[in-house]
Amino acid sequence: MSRFSRMTWLNPPPEQTELPGGLEVVTGERTDFWRETFYGFVRHNGHFLWETAQEDFTAEVTIAGHYRALYDQAGLMMMLSDQHWIKCGVEVNDGQPVFSTVITNLHSDWATMPLPFDAGRVRLRLTRHAEAVRVDVADPAGGWILARLGYLPARMPAKIGIMACSPERARFRVTFSDYRCGPAIPRALHEGH
């Protein structure tokens, strides 16, 4: 039995296939997680496969997506409630896959950065240190690149896991592999962790 099979779906996708060491997901029509900012709407229908984490943690996953349409996205998500969450990973913006993070504390924000390597296969990690959430992306040449450091309320149990959305279409296909979640990495930001 895989770790994915022991996790719980929020908004199950129309298709999912267990693979050796991974899970392939095909998204439903116009799925997303977003709250209010700029666009003025709330969407909470993205696909999120989660497990519970009571303490600080680090989660990692490798994603390989068939990115095509605006906002196609896949990665990791941590949810404290429907008004407090973070999602991070690869997302299509202006025709290019970029690394994207959205932190929501009642209202969503959005930050992107270009990937200095091919987006076809990306490893990322999400760490919770009390009220701080940290997002890193693996450099294929070695080490990790800090993508985001943000705030979410401490002392609330977290749901952590994988996320996929396709706000402008259906049938975005992505494979998640080598998922793990365990104790948080050290807090040091500048020592090559």
VENNOR-V283218 format. One record per residue. N is the residue number from 1. BURIAL is b if it has 9 or more other ideal C-beta (glycine too) atoms within 8 Angstrom, else e. Layout:
BEGIN
n=N burial=BURIAL
n=N burial=BURIAL
END
This chain:
BEGIN
n=1 burial=e
n=2 burial=e
n=3 burial=e
n=4 burial=b
n=5 burial=e
n=6 burial=e
n=7 burial=b
n=8 burial=e
n=9 burial=b
n=10 burial=b
n=11 burial=b
n=12 burial=e
n=13 burial=b
n=14 burial=e
n=15 burial=e
n=16 burial=b
n=17 burial=e
n=18 burial=e
n=19 burial=b
n=20 burial=e
n=21 burial=e
n=22 burial=b
n=23 burial=b
n=24 burial=b
n=25 burial=b
n=26 burial=b
n=27 burial=b
n=28 burial=b
n=29 burial=e
n=30 burial=b
n=31 burial=b
n=32 burial=b
n=33 burial=b
n=34 burial=b
n=35 burial=b
n=36 burial=b
n=37 burial=b
n=38 burial=e
n=39 burial=e
n=40 burial=e
n=41 burial=e
n=42 burial=e
n=43 burial=b
n=44 burial=e
n=45 burial=e
n=46 burial=b
n=47 burial=b
n=48 burial=b
n=49 burial=b
n=50 burial=b
n=51 burial=b
n=52 burial=e
n=53 burial=b
n=54 burial=e
n=55 burial=e
n=56 burial=e
n=57 burial=b
n=58 burial=b
n=59 burial=b
n=60 burial=b
n=61 burial=b
n=62 burial=b
n=63 burial=b
n=64 burial=b
n=65 burial=b
n=66 burial=e
n=67 burial=b
n=68 burial=e
n=69 burial=b
n=70 burial=b
n=71 burial=b
n=72 burial=b
n=73 burial=b
n=74 burial=b
n=75 burial=b
n=76 burial=b
n=77 burial=b
n=78 burial=b
n=79 burial=b
n=80 burial=b
n=81 burial=e
n=82 burial=e
n=83 burial=e
n=84 burial=b
n=85 burial=b
n=86 burial=b
n=87 burial=b
n=88 burial=b
n=89 burial=b
n=90 burial=b
n=91 burial=b
n=92 burial=b
n=93 burial=b
n=94 burial=e
n=95 burial=e
n=96 burial=e
n=97 burial=b
n=98 burial=b
n=99 burial=b
n=100 burial=b
n=101 burial=b
n=102 burial=b
n=103 burial=b
n=104 burial=b
n=105 burial=b
n=106 burial=e
n=107 burial=e
n=108 burial=b
n=109 burial=e
n=110 burial=e
n=111 burial=e
n=112 burial=b
n=113 burial=e
n=114 burial=e
n=115 burial=b
n=116 burial=e
n=117 burial=e
n=118 burial=e
n=119 burial=b
n=120 burial=e
n=121 burial=e
n=122 burial=b
n=123 burial=b
n=124 burial=b
n=125 burial=b
n=126 burial=b
n=127 burial=b
n=128 burial=b
n=129 burial=b
n=130 burial=e
n=131 burial=e
n=132 burial=b
n=133 burial=b
n=134 burial=b
n=135 burial=b
n=136 burial=b
n=137 burial=b
n=138 burial=b
n=139 burial=b
n=140 burial=e
n=141 burial=e
n=142 burial=e
n=143 burial=e
n=144 burial=b
n=145 burial=b
n=146 burial=b
n=147 burial=b
n=148 burial=b
n=149 burial=e
n=150 burial=b
n=151 burial=e
n=152 burial=b
n=153 burial=b
n=154 burial=e
n=155 burial=e
n=156 burial=e
n=157 burial=e
n=158 burial=b
n=159 burial=b
n=160 burial=b
n=161 burial=b
n=162 burial=b
n=163 burial=b
n=164 burial=b
n=165 burial=b
n=166 burial=b
n=167 burial=b
n=168 burial=e
n=169 burial=b
n=170 burial=b
n=171 burial=e
n=172 burial=b
n=173 burial=b
n=174 burial=b
n=175 burial=b
n=176 burial=b
n=177 burial=b
n=178 burial=b
n=179 burial=b
n=180 burial=e
n=181 burial=b
n=182 burial=e
n=183 burial=e
n=184 burial=b
n=185 burial=e
n=186 burial=e
n=187 burial=e
n=188 burial=e
n=189 burial=e
n=190 burial=e
n=191 burial=e
n=192 burial=e
n=193 burial=e
END
